[in-house]
Amino acid sequence: MRTCASLFAVSHAAVAQRNPVSKVVDLLRDMQAKIEADGKAETKVYDKYACWCATTTQRKTEQITEHKASIASLSNEILELKAVIATRENDIAKLDADIADNDESMKQATTLRENENKAFMAETAEMQSAIGSLEKAIKVLSGAGTGGAALVEVAAVVERVAPKTKSSGALLQQVAKLRYSPQSASVQGILKDMYDTFVVNLETMNAEEAASQHQYEDLMATKTAQNKDWMVSRGRKEEEKAAAEDSLGMDTENRAGELEELEAAQRFFADTAAACKDKADEWAERSRNRDEELTGIQQAIDILDSPDARKLFKSATATFAQVSETVSSNMEPVYAALQKAAKASHSPRLALLTVQLRQGSRGHFDEVVKIIDEQLADLKDEEAQDIQHRDDCIEQENDNHNRLQDLDYAIKKLANKISKLNSKKGRLEEEIGETQDAISNQEQIMADALAQRNDDHDDFLQAKADDEAAIALIKQATEVLTRFYKNNKIAALQAPEFAISEDQAPDAKFNDAGSHNQEKRGIVAILKQIRENMEADVSEGEKTEASELAAYEKQRADDRNMVESLKNHLADLQAEKAETEGEIGSLEQKKTNTQTERDAVAAILAGLKPGCDWIRASFDKRRTDRAAEVKSLLNAKSMLSGASFLQKRK
């Protein structure tokens, strides 16, 4: 063990080499090095903060740009959807008006057809009554022995059917001049001619009524089909309007969400920019203070460590030596303070230091001071590690939370787009089904029309063949009768000449030998009229057949154009559906990938949580305890440095 004398001798020798001012210079240099080290550490911290500021503001700027672009896109979609809705409403209103007009037209056509049918029924009944009366009159005239009563009855018949024929007045005069005679062939022939004319007129009326009814049924069928097509179109317009309204509601909701997120991003950007500016100002002030402090320290070192100052302080070494109390008595306060601090902070470093200090109190304390310096360095490193840990947690959690929010938003947008595309796909499938049904219905209508046209054509050919066969028979009968009169040189084929007019009956005085010739002339005339009527019917039938064939060909061409248009529309719908399904598949895959990335980010956050929760919960306490520990170590070092100096002086 060194004695006090030996310690004093060693101390005196050391002072001869180094004076206290040199120690101060060393302390200043240590302080300078620590300040520079602190500056480097703080620069690293600030650089990380500044990098975070730049990265975050850039990311938020991009998010704000994306939100604005999305809002603009949604705004355009909203305007387009509103235009679609307005257009569909106008289309629906027009279809409603067209359907109403069609219904009114059908109602008017039905009323007109009913009135025409009513008039037809009345006229038919009257015509049938007249035909019955004429038939009865002919039978009366055909009988013998009825005398004047028969003529009276015939006159009554003529008066009843007078409005139906132009020759009724002359016929009535002829009947009035007749006396009883079994040879009433002239009147009887005229009545038969009237009867045949009435029958032909009745058949013509029936044919015209049937044609009118057929035209009415065709009109009603066309109008009904048109109404059906319009109702289908109206239903499709309603569905398109409803789909547009659904999309409008979804886009409006998405736009509101985008506006909220834009506002939040702008607030975050403004707050971050302000915080970064404040931190930059604080860093500039801190850097300026540090530079000024380092400049002052360097100036002090230059003053105290200059050659002239060292020479001056060397000559004045003796003035610094002072005698102090014993080291052990001076170290008691240091030991007590360290022991108290160790108990208060539960620091193993301070507890170990008190033991080493107790052991070092019997000799030099340089080793203890060295240990204190090492512990101070450890505490500084520990402080830097805690700060690094905390900053890393803040940075990583912020980055991953922001990334998680971005991914959640991206998933939400993808889900909305997929939902809209699925709705579009559903509408396309419904429209495809409706179009396919329309094509099938139209093709069935064409097949039915073709079958009906073939049936009508077959009926026409049969009727024409029947008429032509009847005409041939009539011609044959006429030729037989004509040949008889020609062979017998009887001019009986001429139509009777009327003295006054065609409406006035000729003289009714008969000779016995020529009575049958008059009857035959009436028969030939009737056959001629029947033949001409039938030839006219054939000619009219051919015209009607040609007209109906032309109408059918036109309608068939229109039907083919409609089917072709529907098939083209169907192809467009199927292509659009395939394109929509492709978009859905692509978005589903993108959503799956985004969800996978989101799960990975969530896993990273879950892994960071335990360590980050711990550093957040314990950082302030560890810093406070560490500061107290540093303060105790610095106080102990200060006391030990003074004691070491006094020990050396002694």
C-alpha positions in Angstrom: 0.0 0.0 0.0 1.2 3.4 -0.9 1.8 5.9 1.9 0.6 9.5 1.9 4.2 10.7 1.5 4.8 8.5 -1.5 1.4 9.5 -3.0 2.3 13.2 -2.5 5.7 12.6 -4.1 4.1 10.9 -7.1 1.5 13.7 -7.3 4.1 16.4 -7.1 6.1 14.7 -9.9 3.0 14.5 -12.0 2.1 18.1 -11.5 5.6 18.9 -12.6 4.7 17.2 -15.9 1.0 18.3 -16.1 -0.7 21.2 -14.4 -4.5 21.6 -13.7 -5.0 23.8 -16.7 -3.9 20.9 -18.9 -6.6 18.8 -17.2 -9.1 21.5 -18.0 -8.0 21.5 -21.7 -8.5 17.7 -21.7 -12.0 18.1 -20.3 -12.7 20.7 -22.9 -11.5 18.4 -25.6 -13.6 15.5 -24.2 -16.6 17.9 -24.1 -15.9 18.9 -27.7 -15.7 15.3 -28.8 -19.0 14.5 -27.1 -20.8 17.5 -28.6 -19.5 16.5 -32.0 -20.6 12.9 -31.4 -24.0 14.2 -30.2 -24.2 16.3 -33.4 -23.6 13.3 -35.6 -26.2 11.2 -33.7 -28.7 14.1 -33.9 -27.9 14.6 -37.6 -28.7 10.9 -38.2 -32.0 11.3 -36.3 -32.9 14.4 -38.1 -31.9 13.0 -41.5 -34.3 10.0 -40.8 -37.0 12.4 -39.8 -36.4 14.6 -42.9 -36.5 11.5 -45.1 -39.8 10.5 -43.5 -41.1 14.0 -44.1 -40.1 13.8 -47.8 -41.4 10.3 -48.3 -44.7 10.9 -46.5 -45.5 14.2 -48.1 -44.7 12.7 -51.5 -46.9 9.7 -50.8 -49.7 11.9 -49.6 -49.3 14.2 -52.6 -49.7 11.1 -54.9 -52.8 10.0 -52.8 -54.3 13.5 -53.1 -53.7 13.4 -56.9 -55.3 9.9 -57.1 -58.3 11.0 -55.0 -58.8 14.1 -57.2 -58.5 12.0 -60.4 -61.0 9.5 -58.9 -63.4 12.2 -57.9 -63.2 13.7 -61.4 -63.8 10.3 -63.0 -66.7 9.6 -60.7 -68.1 13.1 -61.3 -68.0 12.4 -65.1 -69.7 9.0 -64.5 -72.4 10.6 -62.4 -73.1 13.2 -65.1 -73.2 10.4 -67.7 -75.5 8.3 -65.6 -77.8 11.3 -65.0 -77.9 11.8 -68.8 -78.7 8.1 -69.3 -81.5 8.3 -66.6 -83.0 11.4 -68.3 -82.8 9.8 -71.7 -84.4 6.6 -70.5 -87.2 8.6 -68.8 -87.8 10.4 -72.1 -87.7 7.1 -74.0 -90.2 5.5 -71.5 -92.5 8.6 -71.8 -92.4 8.3 -75.6 -93.1 4.6 -75.5 -96.0 5.2 -73.1 -97.4 7.8 -75.5 -97.0 5.5 -78.5 -98.7 2.6 -76.7 -101.5 4.9 -75.7 -101.9 6.1 -79.3 -101.8 2.5 -80.5 -104.5 1.5 -78.0 -106.7 4.5 -79.1 -106.1 3.5 -82.7 -107.1 -0.1 -81.9 -110.2 1.2 -80.0 -111.3 3.3 -83.0 -110.7 0.5 -85.4 -112.7 -1.8 -83.2 -115.6 0.7 -83.1 -115.5 1.2 -86.9 -115.4 -2.6 -87.5 -118.3 -3.2 -85.1 -120.3 -0.4 -86.9 -119.4 -1.9 -90.3 -120.4 -5.4 -89.2 -123.6 -4.1 -87.7 -124.5 -2.4 -91.0 -123.5 -5.5 -92.9 -125.7 -7.7 -90.8 -128.7 -5.4 -91.3 -128.1 -5.2 -95.1 -127.5 -9.0 -95.3 -130.7 -9.7 -93.5 -132.6 -7.3 -95.8 -130.9 -8.9 -98.8 -131.7 -12.4 -97.7 -135.3 -11.3 -97.1 -135.5 -9.9 -100.6 -134.0 -13.1 -102.1 -136.6 -15.1 -100.2 -139.4 -12.9 -101.5 -138.0 -13.2 -105.1 -137.8 -16.9 -104.8 -141.4 -17.0 -103.5 -142.6 -14.7 -106.4 -140.8 -17.0 -109.0 -142.6 -20.0 -107.5 -145.9 -18.1 -107.6 -145.4 -17.3 -111.3 -144.3 -20.8 -112.0 -147.7 -22.1 -110.8 -150.8 -22.4 -113.0 -154.4 -21.4 -112.1 -153.6 -18.8 -109.6 -154.9 -16.0 -111.7 -155.0 -12.4 -110.5 -154.2 -13.3 -106.9 -150.8 -14.5 -108.1 -150.2 -11.3 -109.9 -151.1 -9.3 -106.9 -148.7 -11.3 -104.8 -146.0 -10.8 -107.4 -146.7 -7.1 -107.5 -146.3 -7.0 -103.7 -142.9 -8.7 -104.0 -141.8 -6.3 -106.6 -142.8 -3.3 -104.5 -140.9 -4.8 -101.5 -137.6 -5.3 -103.4 -138.0 -2.1 -105.5 -135.2 -0.2 -103.7 -132.8 -3.1 -104.6 -133.0 -2.8 -108.4 -133.3 -0.1 -111.1 -135.8 -2.1 -113.2 -138.4 -2.6 -110.4 -140.7 0.2 -111.7 -140.9 -1.1 -115.2 -141.3 -4.6 -113.9 -144.2 -3.4 -111.6 -145.9 -1.8 -114.7 -145.4 -5.0 -116.6 -146.9 -7.0 -113.8 -149.9 -4.6 -113.6 -150.7 -5.0 -117.3 -150.6 -8.8 -117.1 -153.8 -10.7 -117.1 -154.0 -14.2 -116.0 -151.9 -16.3 -118.3 -149.8 -19.3 -117.7 -147.2 -17.8 -120.1 -145.5 -15.4 -117.7 -142.0 -16.4 -118.8 -140.9 -12.8 -119.5 -141.7 -11.6 -115.9 -140.4 -14.8 -114.5 -137.1 -14.4 -116.4 -136.6 -10.9 -115.1 -137.4 -12.0 -111.5 -134.9 -14.8 -111.9 -132.3 -12.4 -113.2 -133.0 -10.2 -110.2 -132.8 -13.2 -107.9 -129.4 -14.2 -109.3 -128.1 -10.6 -109.1 -129.2 -10.4 -105.4 -127.5 -13.7 -104.7 -124.3 -12.5 -106.4 -124.5 -9.3 -104.5 -125.0 -11.1 -101.2 -121.9 -13.3 -102.0 -119.9 -10.2 -102.8 -121.0 -8.5 -99.6 -120.0 -11.7 -97.7 -116.6 -11.7 -99.4 -116.1 -8.0 -98.7 -117.1 -8.5 -95.1 -114.7 -11.4 -94.7 -112.0 -9.3 -96.3 -112.7 -6.4 -94.0 -112.7 -8.7 -91.0 -109.4 -10.2 -92.1 -107.9 -6.7 -92.6 -109.2 -5.8 -89.1 -107.7 -8.9 -87.6 -104.4 -8.3 -89.4 -104.4 -4.7 -88.1 -105.2 -5.7 -84.6 -102.5 -8.4 -84.7 -100.0 -5.9 -86.0 -100.9 -3.3 -83.4 -100.9 -5.9 -80.6 -97.4 -7.2 -81.7 -96.2 -3.6 -81.9 -97.5 -2.9 -78.4 -95.8 -6.1 -77.2 -92.5 -5.0 -78.7 -92.9 -1.5 -77.2 -93.7 -3.0 -73.8 -90.6 -5.2 -74.0 -88.6 -2.2 -75.0 -90.1 -0.2 -72.2 -89.2 -3.0 -69.7 -85.7 -2.9 -71.0 -85.5 0.9 -70.7 -86.9 0.6 -67.1 -84.2 -1.9 -66.3 -81.5 0.3 -67.8 -82.9 3.2 -65.9 -82.9 1.2 -62.6 -79.4 0.0 -63.3 -78.2 3.5 -64.0 -79.9 4.7 -60.8 -78.1 2.0 -58.8 -74.8 2.9 -60.4 -75.5 6.6 -59.7 -76.2 5.8 -56.0 -73.0 3.7 -55.8 -70.9 6.4 -57.6 -72.3 9.1 -55.5 -71.5 7.2 -52.3 -68.0 6.4 -53.7 -67.5 10.1 -54.6 -68.5 11.1 -51.1 -66.0 8.6 -49.7 -63.3 9.9 -52.0 -64.0 13.5 -50.9 -63.7 12.5 -47.2 -60.5 10.6 -47.9 -59.2 13.6 -49.9 -60.0 16.0 -47.1 -58.3 13.7 -44.6 -55.2 13.3 -46.8 -55.1 17.1 -47.3 -55.3 17.7 -43.5 -52.6 15.1 -42.8 -50.5 16.7 -45.5 -50.9 20.1 -44.0 -50.2 18.9 -40.5 -47.2 16.9 -41.6 -45.8 19.8 -43.6 -46.2 22.2 -40.6 -44.6 19.7 -38.2 -41.7 19.1 -40.7 -41.2 22.9 -41.0 -41.2 23.3 -37.2 -38.7 20.4 -36.9 -36.5 22.0 -39.6 -36.6 25.3 -37.8 -35.8 23.6 -34.5 -32.9 21.6 -36.2 -31.5 24.8 -37.7 -31.5 26.5 -34.3 -30.0 23.4 -32.6 -27.3 23.3 -35.3 -26.5 26.9 -34.9 -26.2 26.6 -31.1 -24.0 23.6 -31.4 -21.7 25.3 -33.8 -21.5 28.4 -31.6 -20.7 26.1 -28.6 -18.0 24.2 -30.5 -16.5 27.5 -31.7 -16.4 28.8 -28.1 -14.8 25.5 -26.8 -12.2 25.6 -29.6 -11.4 29.2 -28.8 -11.0 28.4 -25.1 -8.7 25.4 -26.0 -6.6 27.6 -28.3 -6.2 30.2 -25.5 -5.4 27.7 -22.7 -3.2 25.3 -24.8 -1.1 27.8 -26.7 2.7 27.5 -26.2 2.8 30.8 -24.3 -0.1 29.6 -22.0 1.6 26.3 -21.3 4.9 28.0 -20.4 3.0 30.4 -18.2 1.0 27.7 -16.4 4.2 25.6 -16.0 5.9 28.3 -14.0 2.9 28.8 -11.8 2.4 25.1 -10.9 3.1 25.5 -7.2 0.2 27.9 -6.8 -2.3 25.2 -7.7 -1.2 22.7 -5.0 -3.3 22.6 -1.9 -3.4 20.3 1.0 -6.8 18.6 1.6 -8.2 16.2 4.0 -7.6 12.5 3.7 -9.0 10.8 0.7 -11.1 8.4 2.6 -13.0 11.3 4.3 -13.5 13.1 1.0 -14.8 10.0 -0.8 -17.5 9.3 1.8 -20.0 11.7 0.3 -19.3 10.3 -3.2 -19.9 6.7 -2.0 -23.0 7.7 -0.1 -24.5 9.5 -3.1 -23.7 6.6 -5.5 -25.2 4.1 -3.1 -28.3 6.1 -2.7 -28.7 6.6 -6.5 -28.2 2.8 -7.0 -30.9 1.9 -4.6 -33.3 4.5 -6.0 -32.8 3.5 -9.7 -32.1 -0.2 -9.1 -29.2 0.3 -11.5 -26.7 -2.6 -11.4 -24.1 -0.3 -13.0 -24.3 2.1 -10.0 -24.2 -0.7 -7.5 -21.1 -2.2 -9.2 -19.5 1.3 -9.2 -20.1 1.8 -5.5 -18.3 -1.5 -4.8 -15.4 -0.5 -7.1 -15.3 3.0 -5.5 -15.1 1.4 -2.1 -12.2 -0.8 -3.3 -10.6 2.2 -5.1 -10.8 4.5 -2.0 -7.6 2.9 -0.7 -5.6 4.0 -3.7 -6.0 5.8 -7.0 -9.4 6.4 -8.6 -8.4 6.4 -12.2 -9.8 3.0 -12.8 -13.1 4.0 -11.2 -13.2 7.1 -13.3 -12.5 5.0 -16.4 -15.4 2.7 -15.4 -17.6 5.7 -15.0 -16.7 6.9 -18.5 -17.4 3.5 -19.9 -20.7 3.3 -18.2 -21.6 6.8 -19.4 -20.7 5.7 -22.9 -22.9 2.6 -22.4 -25.7 4.8 -21.2 -25.3 7.0 -24.2 -25.3 4.0 -26.6 -28.4 2.7 -24.8 -30.1 6.0 -25.2 -29.2 6.0 -28.9 -30.5 2.4 -29.3 -33.8 3.3 -27.5 -34.2 6.3 -29.8 -33.4 4.2 -32.8 -35.8 1.5 -31.7 -38.6 4.0 -31.1 -37.9 5.9 -34.4 -37.8 2.6 -36.3 -41.1 1.6 -34.7 -42.7 4.9 -35.5 -41.4 4.8 -39.1 -42.2 1.2 -39.8 -45.6 1.3 -38.1 -46.6 4.5 -39.9 -45.4 3.2 -43.3 -47.2 -0.1 -42.8 -50.4 1.5 -41.4 -50.4 3.9 -44.4 -49.8 1.0 -46.7 -52.5 -1.0 -45.0 -55.0 1.9 -45.4 -54.0 2.2 -49.1 -54.5 -1.5 -49.7 -57.9 -1.5 -47.8 -59.0 1.4 -50.0 -57.7 -0.3 -53.1 -59.6 -3.5 -52.2 -62.8 -1.5 -51.5 -62.5 0.2 -54.9 -61.9 -3.1 -56.6 -64.9 -4.7 -54.8 -67.1 -1.8 -56.0 -65.9 -2.1 -59.6 -66.5 -5.9 -59.5 -70.0 -5.3 -58.1 -70.8 -2.9 -60.8 -69.5 -5.2 -63.5 -71.5 -8.1 -62.1 -74.6 -6.0 -62.2 -73.8 -5.1 -65.8 -73.2 -8.8 -66.6 -76.6 -9.6 -65.1 -78.3 -7.0 -67.2 -76.5 -8.2 -70.3 -77.6 -11.8 -69.6 -81.2 -10.7 -69.2 -81.1 -8.7 -72.4 -79.4 -11.6 -74.2 -82.2 -13.9 -73.1 -84.9 -11.3 -74.1 -83.1 -10.9 -77.5 -83.0 -14.7 -78.1 -86.7 -14.9 -77.2 -87.5 -12.1 -79.6 -85.5 -13.8 -82.4 -87.4 -17.1 -81.7 -90.7 -15.4 -81.6 -90.0 -13.5 -84.8 -88.8 -16.6 -86.6 -92.0 -18.4 -85.4 -94.1 -15.5 -86.7 -92.3 -15.8 -90.1 -92.9 -19.6 -90.2 -96.6 -19.1 -89.3 -96.9 -16.4 -92.0 -95.3 -18.7 -94.6 -97.6 -21.5 -93.7 -100.6 -19.2 -93.9 -99.4 -17.8 -97.2 -99.0 -21.3 -98.6 -102.5 -22.2 -97.4 -104.0 -19.0 -98.9 -102.1 -19.6 -102.2 -103.4 -23.2 -102.3 -107.0 -21.9 -101.6 -106.6 -19.4 -104.4 -105.4 -22.0 -106.9 -108.2 -24.3 -105.9 -110.8 -21.6 -106.2 -109.4 -20.4 -109.5 -109.4 -24.0 -110.9 -113.0 -24.4 -109.7 -114.0 -21.1 -111.3 -112.2 -21.9 -114.5 -113.9 -25.4 -114.7 -117.3 -23.8 -114.1 -116.6 -21.2 -116.8 -115.7 -24.0 -119.2 -118.9 -25.8 -118.4 -120.9 -22.6 -118.8 -119.2 -22.0 -122.2 -119.9 -25.5 -123.2 -123.6 -25.2 -122.2 -123.8 -21.8 -124.0 -122.3 -23.3 -127.1 -124.8 -26.2 -127.1 -127.8 -23.8 -126.8 -126.2 -21.4 -129.4 -125.7 -24.3 -131.8 -129.3 -25.3 -131.4 -130.6 -21.8 -132.3 -128.1 -21.5 -135.0 -128.9 -24.8 -136.6 -132.6 -23.9 -136.5 -132.0 -20.3 -137.7 -133.7 -18.8 -134.7 -132.3 -15.4 -133.6 -132.8 -16.2 -130.0 -129.4 -15.3 -128.7 -129.9 -11.6 -128.9 -130.7 -9.7 -125.7 -134.3 -8.3 -125.8 -134.5 -4.8 -127.2 -136.4 -2.4 -125.0 -138.6 0.2 -126.8 -138.1 2.9 -124.3 -135.2 2.1 -122.1 -133.5 -0.8 -120.4 -135.5 -0.1 -117.3 -138.9 -0.4 -119.1 -140.2 -3.9 -119.7 -141.0 -4.8 -123.3 -144.4 -5.7 -124.7 -145.7 -8.8 -123.0 -148.0 -10.1 -125.8 -147.0 -13.7 -126.7 -147.7 -16.1 -129.5 -148.1 -19.7 -128.8 -145.3 -20.8 -131.0 -142.6 -18.6 -129.5 -143.1 -18.9 -125.8 -140.2 -21.3 -125.2 -137.8 -19.3 -127.2 -138.2 -16.4 -124.8 -137.3 -18.7 -121.8 -134.2 -20.0 -123.6 -133.1 -16.4 -124.3 -133.3 -15.7 -120.6 -131.3 -18.8 -119.8 -128.5 -17.9 -122.2 -128.4 -14.3 -120.8 -128.2 -15.7 -117.3 -125.4 -18.1 -118.3 -123.6 -15.2 -119.9 -123.9 -13.1 -116.8 -122.8 -15.9 -114.6 -119.8 -16.6 -116.8 -118.8 -12.9 -116.9 -119.2 -12.7 -113.1 -117.1 -15.7 -112.6 -114.4 -14.4 -115.1 -114.4 -11.2 -113.1 -114.0 -13.1 -109.9 -111.1 -15.0 -111.4 -109.5 -11.7 -112.5 -110.1 -10.1 -109.2 -108.8 -13.2 -107.4 -105.6 -13.0 -109.4 -105.2 -9.3 -108.5 -105.9 -10.0 -104.9 -103.4 -12.9 -104.9 -100.7 -10.7 -106.5 -101.4 -8.0 -104.0 -101.3 -10.3 -101.0 -98.2 -12.0 -102.3 -96.5 -8.6 -102.7 -97.6 -7.6 -99.2 -96.3 -11.0 -97.9 -92.9 -10.6 -99.6 -92.6 -7.0 -98.2 -93.5 -8.2 -94.7 -91.1 -11.2 -95.0 -88.3 -8.8 -96.0 -89.1 -6.6 -93.0 -89.2 -9.6 -90.7 -85.8 -10.9 -92.1 -84.3 -7.4 -91.5 -85.7 -7.4 -88.0 -84.2 -10.9 -87.3 -80.9 -9.9 -88.8 -80.9 -6.7 -86.6 -81.7 -8.8 -83.5 -78.9 -11.3 -84.3 -76.4 -8.4 -84.7 -77.6 -7.0 -81.4 -77.3 -10.4 -79.8 -73.7 -10.7 -81.1 -72.9 -7.3 -79.7 -74.4 -8.2 -76.3 -72.5 -11.5 -76.2 -69.2 -9.8 -77.1 -69.9 -7.1 -74.4 -70.7 -9.9 -71.9 -67.4 -11.7 -72.7 -65.5 -8.5 -72.3 -67.2 -7.8 -69.0 -66.4 -11.3 -67.7 -62.8 -10.8 -68.7 -62.7 -7.5 -66.8 -64.3 -9.2 -63.8 -61.7 -12.0 -63.9 -58.8 -9.5 -64.1 -60.2 -7.4 -61.2 -60.8 -10.5 -59.1 -57.2 -11.6 -59.6 -56.0 -8.1 -58.8 -58.2 -8.0 -55.7 -56.8 -11.4 -54.6 -53.2 -10.2 -55.0 -54.0 -7.0 -53.2 -55.6 -9.0 -50.3 -52.5 -11.2 -50.1 -50.3 -8.1 -49.9 -52.6 -6.6 -47.3 -52.4 -9.8 -45.2 -48.6 -9.7 -45.4 -48.5 -6.1 -44.2 -50.9 -6.9 -41.4 -48.6 -9.8 -40.4 -45.6 -7.4 -40.3 -47.6 -5.0 -38.1 -48.5 -7.9 -35.8 -44.8 -8.9 -35.6 -43.8 -5.3 -34.8 -46.5 -4.8 -32.1 -44.9 -6.5 -29.1 -41.5 -4.7 -29.4 -43.0 -1.4 -30.3 -45.6 -1.6 -27.5 -42.8 -2.2 -25.1 -40.6 0.7 -26.2 -43.5 3.1 -26.2 -44.5 2.0 -22.7 -41.0 2.1 -21.2 -39.2 4.7 -23.3 -39.9 7.7 -21.1 -39.2 5.8 -17.9 -36.0 4.4 -19.2 -34.9 7.9 -20.3 -35.8 9.3 -16.9 -33.9 6.6 -15.1 -31.0 6.8 -17.5 -30.8 10.6 -17.0 -30.8 10.1 -13.2 -28.1 7.5 -13.6 -26.0 9.7 -15.9 -26.4 12.6 -13.4 -25.2 10.4 -10.6 -22.2 9.1 -12.6 -21.3 12.6 -13.7 -21.5 13.9 -10.1 -19.4 10.9 -8.9 -16.9 11.5 -11.7 -16.6 15.2 -10.7 -16.0 14.3 -7.1 -13.5 11.6 -8.0 -11.7 13.8 -10.4 -11.3 16.4 -7.6 -10.3 13.8 -5.1 -7.8 12.3 -7.4 -6.3 15.7 -7.9 -6.1 16.3 -4.2 -4.7 12.9 -3.7 -1.9 13.6 -6.2 -1.2 17.0 -4.7 -0.9 15.4 -1.3 
